Amino acid sequence: MSPLAKPKIRILFYTDFVGFSGNNGFALGILRDLILANQPFFAEFEIDLINRHDGGHAAKKLTPEVLGGYEQVWFFGLLQSNMPGEPENELVDAEVAALRSWMDAGGGVLITGDHSNPRPPGADPSLPDYLNLGRALGHRVPRAGELRVWNDRPDASIEFSHNTHTPDPWGSDIDNPIPNDLDPYPQELILRKRFGRPHALFQGRRGPITVFPDHMHEGQLLIPAQFPTDVWPAGRLGQPKPEIVAHGTDKRNGQVYGVSTVYDGAAAGVGRIVADATWHHYFDINLWGFEKGGEVLDRLTEYYVNLTLWLTPKLVKLDVNAQLLHWLSSNMSLRAVLPEGFRVPGLTAAGLVREVGGQAVLDDLVWPLEGTPGVPEELLLGALVKESVAALSGGDVEAFDTVSVFDRGLRAGAEEYAAELRAALGDVEGLGELISQGIR
């Protein structure tokens, strides 16, 4: 029995052209099925798809009521701009305001698009000559819209495209989508590492996730030149900023491009964002070629589940953490080492959480606060587990207060670390004089 009902993580795929099937593989059915079939035991995933133009032009706008039914929105747009007879292909002011309020309250966003095409005939002539596929839905999304190039190349031409197609053994022309989009050969990613580890999105159970589906003309990510605080808020420990955490390589010329950007808005009290260079990293046509149960698809599935969990708002993460703490508190392997201080139980618990949830889940469990903890994760987690076991010892599961457990656990872990540092300092005090006397 868990201390709280299993938290629901509700995801909206918002689009203007794709569904869950058909459309020559420009569909999201495989992505949905992979995520739902691999949801962890500590959360329940739900996925809906809304096409903006289902039932008429802009008949399905984003409203506070719609957004209130979801923790995340993943944008998959094709249209480039407003057009004659289609004046609301782009998000209107009320939608932008609704998104801003929802994102400021913690809503997570995946923003995608693809390469650019020439400005459509009939579009506003004041617009740039090249407009990105997906611009209509994407470019006005608060914060997230600033993380992709919407108004310029790369386009679909051989000269100005970003081609990440991995050559196949048959010598197929990598400038053609078929068979390259359909083959079993993914692109290899270059992962940015911090403290020797890639971003949590790309940390799998068996090592880094270094593959993405490939495509012959991906879009381009963008890091804003400025970060005004009315758009990019600061938290108690500073202003989090977006950063590119994974790159792909053009197989024709060796140029390197960003394929994944993250913004940890939770560190400023707002929603997290992931920006992707192309929706081809998610579509059926680019996933068909990978063997079901094979290593590539398994690694991609880990990424998709990591993405779902990482974008989850902080308040829902609290319920996720409650589930995990209750599970850890009942684990016999962990209970066997519980008397051994803080570090041994913490290391044991960390291994268990990585196995079932990955590093991103572990990070949010160990330190559900802003910034990076200055205390080793095994001390914090060991203290949290001990507090959780104590809180559940009376058998009243419904009385489990997650906030109180975290308050006491994090404080205990910090105090233990301070005691260790004081003891270490005491051990070295006077060593200088002792060394001098011994040498003389």
C-alpha positions, 0 to 999 in steps of 0.5 A: 500500500502506498502513502498516496494515490499513484500520481498521474502525469498527463501529457498533451500532444498538441499538433496541427497535422499529425495523429496517432497513425497513418499520414505515411508515418508522420504519426505519434502512435509508436511514441505514445505506445512506448511511453505508456508500455514503460511507465514506472510503478510510481506514476501513471502516464496518460497521453492525449492528442489534440489537433488544433484544426480538428472540427474547423480552423483553430477549433481546438485552441489552448485555453486555461481549462484545456491546459489545466487537464495536463502537466505537460504539453508537447508541441508537434507543428507543421504549419508555418504562419497565418494564411488568408482564410487561416488567420489563427494558424498561429497562437493568439494572444489569449493562448499565449497568456494561458500558456504563460500562466500555466508554465509559470505554475510549473507546466512542462513543455517539449517544443519541436519543429523541423527545417525551414521552407520558403515562405508560403505563397499568400503569407504576409510578405513582411515575414522572412523568406524562410519559415520553419515548419512548426513555427505557427504553433511554436514561435509564440510559446513563452520561453520555449519559443525562443529556443529554436530558429523559426525564421531562417535556414537550415532548409531542406536543400542539400546545400543548407540542410542539417543532415544527421543520416547515418550511412547504411551498409547498402550505400544508400544516398544519405540525402534521401529520406528513404530508406535512411529514415526507415533503417535500423541505424540511428545517429550517434549523439555527442553529449555534454557532460558535467562532473563526468555525467551527461544530463539526466535526460540522457542517462540510461539504466545501463549507461549514457543514451547516445542515440537518436533517430536520424534525419536528412534535414533537421532544424536548429536550436537557439540560445537567446542572447539576453535573458530579461528576468520578466521572461526568464525568472531567477530563483533564490540561487540565481537565474537558470538558463537554457543549455544545449546538452546533446549534439548531432553530426552532419554526416556529409561535412562533420559539422556539429549541431545542437539537437536537444536543449534543456531549461530547468525552470524548476530552479526558478519556480516555473516549468521545465522546457526541452527544445528539440531540433526536429520532430523526426526524433519522435515520429513513427517513420523514424522509429519503424526501422528499430527492432522491437526489444532491440537495444536502440529502441530500448535506449530511445524508450528510456529517453522518452520516459526520462523526458516525461518524468523530467518535465513533470511539475514540482508538485506532482514530483512530491507525490512521485517522491512519496511513492518512491520513499514508501517503496524504499522503506519496504525494500528488504535489502535496504532494511538490512543495511538501515542500521549502518549509518546514513551512507550505506543505506543511501548508496543502496537506495540510490542504486535501487532508484537508478534501476527503476527510475533513472538518474533524473528521478534520483536527482529530484528525490535526493534534492527537491529544492533549487540548485545543486546540493552541497551534501553527498547524495548518499547522505541525503538519501540515507537520511530520507529513507531513515525518516520515511521508515520511522514515519511509517513504523506506526502503520498509519500509511494515510498519515504519511506527511511527505513534506515533513519527512523531507524536512527532517530527512534533509536536515538530518543529512546536512547535520550528519555531513557537518558532523563528518566535516567537523570530525575531519577538521579535528583530525587534522588540527595540530598536524602541522606542529606534530609534523614539525616536531617529528621531523626535528 
